[in-house]
Amino acid sequence: MNDDVTSYIDKALPWQIEVCRQLRGMIHDTIPTIDEQIQYGKPHFSKNGRHAAVINVAKSKVSFMVFNASEVEAVKGVLRSMGNGERKTADIVEGQDVDYNLLAEVLAKASSGL
């Protein structure tokens, strides 16, 4: 695990720290060979040198974006398409029940070709 990513997470609000730790663990469980680093000021997770996911802490939410997700359907209220649909994002707010299994399935499908 990258110390810079840990520092990024640890600077968030307590509820955001918990969400970020859960997401980070889920990413590593889903893609054991994942590399993590800070790029553009946020934790990016790469497989074979290509972006697979990013975590972004904002004022009132944590965003989890998956790349290479053209084949993944958006899920109303959970997962929205970004740009041309190649990226999918889940915005998580305080107190929200998060389906980490669904996010892991999305990540696994999207990163299978990397």
Backbone bond lengths (Angstrom), bond angles and torsions (degrees), N, CA, C in turn:
res aa  C-N    CA-C-N  psi(-1)  N-CA   C-N-CA  omega(-1)  CA-C   N-CA-C  phi
1 M - - - 1.450 - - 1.534 109.00 -
2 N 1.300 114.38 142.51 1.454 121.96 -176.20 1.535 110.23 -85.11
3 D 1.341 116.59 127.69 1.467 121.22 -178.92 1.524 112.55 -62.46
4 D 1.331 117.49 -33.59 1.464 120.17 178.63 1.526 111.39 -66.07
5 V 1.316 116.93 -36.53 1.466 120.93 176.89 1.529 109.47 -67.49
6 T 1.325 116.16 -42.22 1.467 120.11 177.45 1.525 110.25 -59.72
7 S 1.319 117.74 -44.51 1.473 121.70 179.42 1.522 111.01 -62.14
8 Y 1.329 117.53 -42.10 1.466 121.95 178.03 1.532 109.86 -57.71
9 I 1.315 116.20 -48.28 1.462 121.40 -178.37 1.522 110.82 -64.45
10 D 1.315 116.86 -44.38 1.462 121.28 -174.79 1.523 113.87 -67.87
11 K 1.330 118.44 -12.60 1.468 122.04 178.32 1.528 112.46 -86.87
12 A 1.310 117.83 -5.31 1.464 122.19 -176.44 1.531 111.10 -82.42
13 L 1.329 115.13 176.00 1.459 120.98 174.32 1.530 109.41 -68.44
14 P 1.333 118.19 155.08 1.480 119.76 -176.66 1.529 114.23 -52.00
15 W 1.328 118.18 -44.59 1.467 118.59 -178.89 1.528 110.77 -67.62
16 Q 1.345 117.03 -33.51 1.460 120.66 178.27 1.520 111.23 -70.24
17 I 1.321 116.29 -36.65 1.473 120.37 177.12 1.527 109.53 -58.65
18 E 1.327 116.24 -45.68 1.468 120.21 -179.40 1.532 110.87 -62.26
19 V 1.324 117.37 -45.81 1.463 121.23 178.83 1.525 109.92 -61.22
20 C 1.321 117.76 -47.21 1.473 121.54 -179.48 1.518 111.81 -61.22
21 R 1.316 116.55 -41.66 1.477 119.49 178.56 1.519 111.14 -64.11
22 Q 1.332 116.08 -40.19 1.475 120.11 177.48 1.530 110.12 -64.18
23 L 1.321 116.92 -45.77 1.466 120.43 179.10 1.526 110.97 -61.99
24 R 1.312 116.78 -45.42 1.470 121.09 -179.27 1.519 110.82 -60.56
25 G 1.324 116.79 -45.72 1.464 120.49 177.70 1.514 112.14 -62.19
26 M 1.343 116.13 -41.75 1.461 121.26 178.66 1.523 110.31 -62.71
27 I 1.324 117.14 -41.48 1.466 120.59 179.18 1.525 109.98 -61.52
28 H 1.316 117.03 -47.16 1.472 120.53 -179.15 1.527 111.65 -66.95
29 D 1.325 117.46 -35.29 1.469 119.92 176.78 1.522 111.20 -68.24
30 T 1.328 117.06 -37.13 1.464 121.86 -177.22 1.520 111.55 -75.47
31 I 1.342 116.54 -39.60 1.467 121.55 -179.52 1.531 107.68 -128.25
32 P 1.330 117.92 86.12 1.472 120.53 -175.35 1.527 114.06 -58.10
33 T 1.319 118.87 -24.33 1.469 121.40 -177.98 1.531 112.61 -93.34
34 I 1.320 117.54 13.28 1.464 121.88 -175.38 1.529 111.22 -65.15
35 D 1.327 115.52 144.01 1.457 122.52 172.15 1.514 107.44 -106.03
36 E 1.328 117.17 142.83 1.458 119.70 177.66 1.516 110.05 -127.76
37 Q 1.325 114.73 144.95 1.458 121.25 178.83 1.518 108.97 -162.65
38 I 1.319 115.84 162.83 1.456 120.64 174.16 1.525 107.73 -87.77
39 Q 1.321 116.09 123.83 1.456 123.18 173.75 1.520 107.30 -135.45
40 Y 1.314 116.68 138.85 1.462 121.00 -178.99 1.532 111.40 54.81
41 G 1.347 116.24 28.36 1.456 122.04 176.82 1.510 115.65 81.08
42 K 1.345 118.04 6.38 1.463 121.84 -177.03 1.525 110.64 -133.56
43 P 1.332 117.64 155.29 1.464 120.17 175.20 1.532 111.37 -68.59
44 H 1.312 115.31 120.86 1.460 122.46 175.32 1.523 108.18 -112.90
45 F 1.311 115.41 143.06 1.457 122.40 -178.89 1.530 107.78 -120.89
46 S 1.334 116.16 125.41 1.466 121.35 -173.75 1.515 111.18 -124.06
47 K 1.327 113.86 146.73 1.461 122.41 175.10 1.524 106.85 -123.23
48 N 1.314 116.35 125.44 1.465 121.24 -178.92 1.528 112.12 52.72
49 G 1.341 115.82 37.91 1.452 121.05 176.92 1.520 115.23 78.92
50 R 1.323 118.21 4.45 1.466 121.51 -179.78 1.521 109.82 -117.07
51 H 1.333 116.03 139.88 1.458 121.02 -179.05 1.524 110.72 -60.32
52 A 1.333 114.76 132.26 1.459 121.22 175.05 1.525 110.89 -111.02
53 A 1.359 116.75 -38.68 1.466 120.28 -176.57 1.520 110.42 -159.23
54 V 1.330 114.34 162.77 1.464 121.27 175.32 1.525 108.18 -144.85
55 I 1.327 115.02 144.74 1.464 122.04 174.27 1.524 106.70 -112.50
56 N 1.335 116.11 134.10 1.455 120.69 178.19 1.523 109.46 -132.33
57 V 1.329 115.99 122.18 1.458 121.17 175.88 1.524 108.12 -92.22
58 A 1.321 117.04 124.21 1.461 123.19 176.57 1.528 108.29 -116.56
59 K 1.303 116.55 178.95 1.457 121.21 -174.64 1.536 112.83 -55.16
60 S 1.317 116.96 -45.40 1.467 119.82 -173.89 1.526 113.91 -123.46
61 K 1.337 116.66 13.64 1.465 118.54 -178.39 1.525 110.57 -157.43
62 V 1.319 114.40 169.75 1.463 123.08 168.05 1.521 105.65 -121.78
63 S 1.319 116.54 126.86 1.463 120.77 177.50 1.522 109.37 -104.06
64 F 1.308 114.93 137.78 1.466 122.60 176.75 1.517 106.72 -121.82
65 M 1.332 116.47 114.03 1.460 121.22 -178.23 1.517 110.26 -111.40
66 V 1.325 114.97 136.24 1.462 122.36 177.09 1.524 107.60 -113.01
67 F 1.321 115.97 132.72 1.462 122.48 178.54 1.527 110.01 -94.26
68 N 1.318 116.41 166.72 1.470 122.99 176.86 1.527 111.59 59.94
69 A 1.320 115.87 35.45 1.463 120.78 -171.57 1.529 113.47 -106.75
70 S 1.312 117.52 28.97 1.467 120.36 179.51 1.526 112.51 -57.92
71 E 1.305 116.69 -34.20 1.463 121.69 -176.89 1.525 112.96 -85.02
72 V 1.333 117.44 -2.21 1.462 122.26 -178.87 1.533 108.39 -96.15
73 E 1.308 116.07 129.29 1.462 121.08 178.85 1.528 110.18 -77.23
74 A 1.312 116.52 140.76 1.460 121.16 172.59 1.530 108.26 -66.72
75 V 1.319 116.35 149.63 1.467 122.30 178.71 1.518 106.84 -120.37
76 K 1.321 116.59 112.91 1.468 120.91 -174.81 1.527 110.68 -52.96
77 G 1.332 114.81 128.94 1.456 121.41 178.50 1.513 114.97 79.43
78 V 1.347 117.14 -2.92 1.466 120.28 -178.07 1.527 111.60 -127.43
79 L 1.314 116.31 -48.26 1.463 121.81 -171.34 1.521 108.72 -137.53
80 R 1.333 116.15 117.83 1.471 119.53 -178.03 1.516 110.94 -112.27
81 S 1.318 114.93 152.81 1.462 121.55 177.60 1.516 109.66 -80.22
82 M 1.318 115.05 145.85 1.458 122.13 176.87 1.518 108.14 -121.98
83 G 1.332 115.74 144.27 1.462 120.07 177.38 1.510 111.34 58.25
84 N 1.315 115.92 -126.11 1.461 121.48 -178.74 1.532 112.37 -88.58
85 G 1.321 117.90 13.30 1.462 122.02 179.51 1.509 113.39 93.80
86 E 1.321 116.72 -2.04 1.465 120.99 -178.98 1.523 111.31 -72.51
87 R 1.326 116.23 -19.90 1.464 121.10 177.52 1.528 109.00 -119.99
88 K 1.325 115.30 144.28 1.457 121.36 175.02 1.528 107.60 -125.09
89 T 1.345 115.46 140.44 1.456 120.71 -175.75 1.516 111.00 -129.63
90 A 1.337 114.78 137.49 1.456 122.45 171.06 1.524 107.09 -111.66
91 D 1.330 117.10 124.92 1.462 122.31 175.19 1.521 107.97 -101.25
92 I 1.318 116.16 123.53 1.462 122.69 -174.85 1.525 108.36 -112.84
93 V 1.334 116.21 128.76 1.459 121.46 179.81 1.534 109.64 -114.33
94 E 1.316 114.65 164.01 1.458 120.67 -177.28 1.524 111.03 -56.80
95 G 1.325 116.65 133.73 1.453 122.94 177.65 1.515 115.06 84.10
96 Q 1.306 117.73 -4.98 1.464 122.01 -178.66 1.519 110.42 -74.85
97 D 1.334 115.88 139.26 1.462 120.34 170.89 1.517 107.34 -78.23
98 V 1.314 116.22 125.56 1.460 121.40 -176.33 1.523 108.90 -106.96
99 D 1.312 115.95 128.69 1.466 121.36 176.91 1.531 107.91 -90.14
100 Y 1.329 115.63 83.75 1.465 120.46 -178.77 1.519 111.83 -64.73
101 N 1.330 117.27 -27.58 1.470 120.10 177.04 1.526 110.77 -66.36
102 L 1.330 117.16 -42.40 1.463 120.74 176.84 1.522 110.17 -62.54
103 L 1.331 117.48 -45.27 1.462 120.77 179.35 1.529 110.92 -62.65
104 A 1.324 117.18 -36.84 1.474 120.64 177.34 1.527 110.45 -65.67
105 E 1.328 117.42 -40.28 1.462 120.73 178.09 1.526 111.02 -63.57
106 V 1.324 116.62 -42.35 1.467 121.36 177.92 1.520 109.69 -61.82
107 L 1.327 116.89 -46.92 1.463 121.29 179.99 1.522 111.36 -62.56
108 A 1.317 117.24 -43.44 1.474 121.11 -179.92 1.526 110.55 -61.67
109 K 1.330 116.85 -45.90 1.469 120.44 -179.59 1.522 110.98 -64.69
110 A 1.329 116.05 -46.46 1.464 120.14 -176.47 1.528 112.58 -67.09
111 S 1.310 117.10 -33.41 1.479 120.04 -175.60 1.518 113.10 -94.31
112 S 1.309 118.36 -0.19 1.473 120.76 -176.01 1.525 112.61 -61.80
113 G 1.321 117.55 -29.12 1.456 120.65 -178.51 1.516 114.58 -93.00
114 L 1.314 117.75 2.25 1.467 120.23 -179.00 1.516 111.94 -80.42
